[in-house]
Amino acid sequence: MKTNLATQFKPNPIYEKALEHAGKMSVKEICQLYGVEERKLRRAACYRKISLNFGRTLVQKQPWHLDEIKKLKSLSMTNTAFEVGELLGRSKASVKGKALQLGVYFMKVGENSPLAKHSNHDIELCRQLHEEGLRPFQIAEKMEIEISHLCRVLKFEARYLEIGVMA
């Protein structure tokens, strides 16, 4: 004997009433209020295509425009993902996701780094002095920079990202 799926399913009025609270109360609260099992309530919601999300605002995803992408790329060197999100009107997660897709990093380099002791101008001046023939210990003494750091700068082992040279 063949049975139709529509005739097999009999809607339970308790679940119908309980699902009226979907999105307004948590699943556990609904289950306690109506005395139903969470598993069965979730199955009934799934069957009826009803979302049980509570406390989460459903946000429509907006496509990224070309000008937003340009701003993201330019602001990433000086701002955090949260700050860029605030400026663009997007969430931190959205900004981080798009940055990852584009290969953009929020790494602060050069004088934008919170650990930087010397400005980009000072570093560039050190490199120019070295090209003119001054020895590293003379430059370090004049610029008041540690000799070990200066040697790394002169070999482009440190402070190379701000000039566009990628490792």
N, C-alpha and C positions, 0 to 999 in steps of 0.2 A: 504494500500500500504506500503510495507516494503522498508526501505531505508538503505543502507549500511552506516556505520559511516565514511568510507573513502570518500564516495561521498558527505556526508553532510559537511565535513570540506573543506573549500576553503581557501588556504593560502593567506593572505593579503600581498602584496609586500612591503607595508610600514613597517609592523612588521618584515618581513624578513630582510629588510635593517637595521632597527633599532637594531635587535638582533645581527648584525655583530659587533656592538660596545660593546656587553656584556662583562664585565670584564675589559674593557678599559676605560669606563666612568661610572659615577654613573647613577642609574635608573632615577633620576630626570633630569639629563642633557640630557639623551637620549629622555625622554618624551618631554622636551622643544624643542629639536632640530627637532624632527619629528612631534610634535603636536599630540601625542597620550596619552591616559589615562594610568596612572601607573598600575592600576588594570588589564587592558587588556594586557599590555606589559608583566606583570608578569605571567598572564595566558598563553600567547603565549610561553613564555620562559619555563614554567613548562611543557607544552604540548610537546615541542621539547627537553626537558631535557637539557636545557642550563642554566648554572649557571650565575646569575647576580651579583656575588660577585665582588666588586671593591675595590682595595686597600688592599685586604687581600691576602697574599700568602698562597696557599694551601700546607700544609705540610703533608707529608706522615708520619703516626704514625709508630714509630719503636718499636718492641717488647722489653721488658725489659729482659736483660740477668742476669744470676745469680750473676756474679761479680759486675754488676751495683747495684743490690739490696743490696749486702753486703756493698758496698761503701756508699750507701744511708743510711743504718742503722748506720754505724760507723761515718759518717760525720754529721749526724743529731744532735748529742749532742753538737757539737762545731761550726757549721755553720748554716747560714740561708738557706731557700729553694732556694733563688736566687743564693747564692754562690755554693751550691751543684749542681744546674742546670748548672752553668758555668763550673764546674769541670767535669761533666758528659756529657756536650754537649747537654743538654736538656733544655726545657723551665721551668720557675718557676711553671707554672700551671701543667705541666706533673709531676714534682717532687712532688708537693703537693698532686696530685691525687694518685700517687703510694704510697706515705707515708700514706695517709688516708686508702688505701686498706690494707696496711701491719700493720696498728696500730702503726706507727712510728710518734713521735711528735718532733717538732723542739723547744721544751722547753729547755732553757738553765738552767742547775741545777749545784749546787755546785760552784766551782770556775769559771766555764764557764759562769755563770750568770753575767750580767753587774751590778747587785745590790750586788754581793758578797763582803763582807768586809774581809773574812778570807779564807785562802787556805784550800783545802781538808786535807792537812797534819796537819794543826793546829786543825781542827775539830776532826780528828782521834786521835790526841794526847790528846785532852780534854777528849775524851771517855775513852782512856786508863788510864789516871790519875784518872778518876772517878772509874774505875774498881779496881784500886789499893787502893782505900779507901779515896782519897782526897774529901773534901766536895766541893759542887758547888761554894760557895762564895770564897774559896781559889783558885780554878781553874780560876774563872773569874778574880780575882785580878792578878794572875800570867800571864795569857794569854791576859789580857786587853780586855776582851769580856764582854759585858753587861750581867748581871746575868739572866735577863729574856730570852734573846736569848740562853744563855748557857743551861738553864734548858730545853728549847724546843729541843735543839740539843741532850742533854743527854737522853731525853725520845723518841728520834727519831721522834719528831713531825716536826722538821725542818732538812733539809739537809740529807734526807734519800735516795733520788733517785740516788745519785751518787754511792752508794754502791750496787745498784741492788735490793734494797727492794722496791717493788711497793706498793702504798697505795691501 
